[in-house]
Amino acid sequence: MRKWMKRMFNLDLTRDNNYYWGLLLLQLAILSLIAYLIFDAYEPLAFLVTFLICGWGFVLLWKSDNDLRFKMAQMKIEDLEAKLEHSRMFVVPAHLLKRNRVNQ
């Protein structure tokens, strides 16, 4: 699906598939609401189907967003750990400092 969308619309797709499927399902739910209103075919079963499609799309978007935030947080934590390890190399233990040595 990604290759087809990239080829057809010349898009730079950087998110996972759940994000795009969620957007597609939300748009499908909105289009079905418009179709129900135009053709006056809105029934309780149609509401249930539209509600489920919309809910499924929202859950997929939410999952994708949480996964992206978790990945970004993990990268930030790894970066901070690397900086901490780098700064630990410059910390000199107190017993090696000149002022703490007794006349030897």
N, C-alpha and C positions, 0 to 999 in steps of 0.2 A: 504494500500500500504506500509506503514511504517513497519508493522509487517512482511509482506512478504519479504521486502528488508532486514530487520534485520536478519530474519531466513535464507535467501538464501546466503547472502554475509557477514554475521557477522559484520555489520556496526554499528557504534554509530551515529545515526541520531539526530543531535541537532538543525537543522534548521527547518523552517516551510515547509509546503507542496509546497508553491509557488516556493521555491528555487529548489526543486527536479524536479517539473514539468517543470520549466524553463530550467534546464539542459537537461532534456529528450527531450524537443522540439528543443533545439539547436542541439543536436546530431541527432535527426530525420531529421532536415533540412540539415545538412552536409551529412548524408547518402543518402538523396534524391538527392543532387547535384552530389554525386559520382555515383549513379545509373543512373542519366540522362546522365552523360558523358560516362559511360561504354556502355550503350545501345543506345547512340546517339538519345535520345528521348527528347532533350531539346527544348521546345517550349515556347512562351511568357506566356501562361497560367501556364505552369510548373514553370516558373520564379516567377510569381505572387503568386502561392501557396507556393513555397519555401520561398519567401520573407515574406509572412504573418506568416508562421510558425516560421521563425527565429525572426521576430519582436515580436511575442507573447511570445516566450521564453525569449527574452531579457527584455521585460517589466516585466515579472514575476520575473526574477532575480533581476531587479532593485527595484521592490516593496519589495521583501524580504529583500534586503540589507538595504533599507531605514527603514523598520520596525525594523530590528535588531539594526541599529544605533540609532533610536529613543528610543528603549527600553533600550539600554545601557546608553544613555544620561539621561533618566529618573532615572535610578538606581544611576547614579553618582550624579545627583541633589538631590535625596533623601538622599544619604549618606552625602553630604555636608550640607544639612539642619539639619540632625541629629547631625553632628559635631558642627554646629553653635549653636544649642540649648544646647548642652552639655557645650560648652564654655561660653554661657551666664549665666549658673548657677554659674560660678566662678567669674563673674564680680560683684564687690561690689559697690553699689551706693555711690556717693561722700558724701552724708549727713551722712552716717554711719561710715566714716573713722574718726580716732581719731584726725588727724591734722586739720580737718575742723570743729571740734566742738569748740565752744566758751566756755570759762571757765564756767562750769556748777556746 
